[in-house]
Amino acid sequence: MIPDVDNDSIVYLNGKHVRLGDATISVLDRGFIFGDGIYDVVPAYNGKPFRMDGHLARLERSLAAIGIKVDFQRSDWEALVFDMLKRSGLGDCMVYLQVTRGVAKRDHAFPANAAPTIFCMVSPFTRPGAQAREQGLSAVGIPDIRWLRCEIKSVSLLGNVLAKQHAVDAGVDEVLQFRDGFLSEGSSCNIWVAKDGKLLAPPRSNLILEGIRYGFVEELASQAGIAFNARPISQQEVDAADELMLSSATKELLPITTYNGKPVGGGKPGPIYAALRAGYDKAIAAL
């Protein structure tokens, strides 16, 4: 049994609902052997999925990008999410979806007849607390050494794991990664830069995973009358930022108030973050 995990919670595995503690896959599953699979995470508030269409569209894009064919339509994914939410009985939670290429003889080439492994579980979610929202997070900059297909939400997350461990070892909350001198993203989040009243973000490309909150924050900026520009952002611009923020499904939207050991702006959450955060909370309250 896994400590600190509800092994009695019900999960979905290949068409069956079983206890998490009883769910098993073959050691020859390509997700285990090669990291050959994709995943996505749909947040839910009070049992209601948030931005589910965006998450499922990204799930389908990732499946297509690596050539995994699943006999699921969008309506099937939606039904699975709603069913798992109902079974869980949880309010604020995360619905985790994972698809691997399935079980086959260990060989790098795609197997001809392997059936995909489909897994889904629901876990409790605690929204970021007052300290993170009001005091902000700390971060350091590191080189981005990951592969060049970051737009695929792959279960092959070793680069992200190493980046997050760098943050842990450095005693900070997050890292900001740079490729060839330009900002890419955090260990598992998109990064936002505010300067002179404008909101900046790295452009959508294969060098970042476009979080579902990326488009959402862009919408919030428009609603708040904040100018937005997606373009390459240099390390020097990040160093001189008035505000830094991060966004993800689990972290929502949070300010970064310390970067490389120095305060960002005034060392506290700024006005652009406050405006975006107000819109974020309003959208969740309207569910």
ZILIN-V599995 format. One record per residue. RES is the residue in one small letter. OMEGA is omega in radians with two decimals (999 if undefined). Layout:
# ZILIN-V599995
RES&OMEGA, RES&OMEGA
This chain:
# ZILIN-V599995
m&-3.14, i&3.12, p&3.09, d&3.08, v&3.13, d&-3.11, n&3.10, d&3.11, s&-3.09, i&3.10, v&3.08, y&3.10, l&3.07, n&3.03, g&-3.13, k&3.06, h&-3.07, v&3.01, r&3.10, l&-3.13, g&-3.14, d&-3.08, a&-3.13, t&3.01, i&3.09, s&3.06, v&3.07, l&3.04, d&-3.04, r&3.02, g&3.12, f&-3.07, i&-3.01, f&-2.95, g&-3.03, d&-3.13, g&3.14, i&3.13, y&2.95, d&-3.09, v&3.14, v&3.09, p&3.07, a&3.09, y&-3.07, n&3.09, g&-3.11, k&-3.12, p&-3.09, f&3.13, r&-3.09, m&-3.12, d&3.14, g&-3.14, h&-3.12, l&3.07, a&3.11, r&3.05, l&-3.14, e&3.10, r&-3.13, s&3.08, l&-3.13, a&-3.08, a&-3.14, i&2.98, g&3.03, i&3.14, k&-3.11, v&-3.13, d&3.11, f&2.96, q&3.12, r&-3.13, s&3.11, d&3.09, w&3.12, e&-3.14, a&3.12, l&3.14, v&-3.11, f&3.12, d&-3.12, m&3.07, l&3.14, k&-3.13, r&-3.08, s&-3.08, g&-3.09, l&3.08, g&3.05, d&-3.02, c&3.10, m&3.07, v&-3.10, y&3.11, l&3.11, q&3.09, v&3.03, t&-3.11, r&3.03, g&-3.04, v&3.14, a&3.00, k&-3.10, r&3.11, d&-3.03, h&-3.12, a&3.11, f&3.06, p&-3.05, a&-2.94, n&-3.13, a&3.07, a&-3.13, p&3.02, t&-3.12, i&-3.06, f&3.10, c&3.04, m&3.13, v&-3.11, s&3.08, p&-3.12, f&3.04, t&-3.12, r&3.11, p&-3.06, g&-3.06, a&-3.10, q&3.14, a&-3.09, r&-3.03, e&3.14, q&3.10, g&-3.08, l&3.07, s&-3.12, a&3.01, v&3.12, g&3.11, i&3.04, p&3.06, d&-3.06, i&-3.07, r&3.13, w&-2.99, l&3.11, r&-3.08, c&3.13, e&3.07, i&-3.13, k&-3.03, s&3.03, v&3.07, s&-2.96, l&-3.07, l&3.11, g&3.12, n&3.11, v&-3.14, l&3.11, a&3.13, k&3.12, q&3.05, h&3.10, a&3.14, v&-3.12, d&3.14, a&3.13, g&3.10, v&-3.07, d&-2.99, e&3.00, v&2.95, l&-3.06, q&-3.11, f&3.07, r&-3.12, d&3.06, g&-3.11, f&-3.10, l&3.00, s&-3.13, e&3.06, g&3.13, s&3.11, s&-3.09, c&2.99, n&-3.10, i&-3.10, w&-3.13, v&3.06, a&3.12, k&3.09, d&3.08, g&-3.13, k&3.10, l&-3.12, l&3.07, a&3.00, p&-3.10, p&3.02, r&-3.14, s&3.10, n&-3.08, l&3.07, i&2.94, l&3.14, e&3.10, g&3.09, i&3.05, r&3.11, y&3.11, g&3.14, f&3.13, v&3.07, e&3.08, e&-3.14, l&3.11, a&3.13, s&3.14, q&-3.11, a&-3.14, g&-3.13, i&3.12, a&-3.10, f&3.12, n&3.05, a&-3.09, r&3.07, p&-3.11, i&-3.07, s&3.07, q&-3.13, q&3.11, e&3.09, v&3.12, d&-3.07, a&-3.05, a&2.99, d&3.10, e&2.97, l&3.13, m&3.00, l&3.10, s&3.05, s&3.14, a&-3.07, t&-3.11, k&-3.07, e&3.11, l&-3.07, l&3.10, p&2.97, i&-3.02, t&3.05, t&-3.13, y&-3.09, n&3.07, g&-3.12, k&3.11, p&3.06, v&-3.07, g&3.10, g&3.13, g&3.09, k&-3.14, p&-3.06, g&-3.05, p&3.12, i&3.05, y&-3.10, a&-3.12, a&3.13, l&-3.12, r&3.12, a&3.11, g&3.12, y&-3.11, d&3.12, k&-3.14, a&3.13, i&3.14, a&-3.11, a&-3.13, l&999
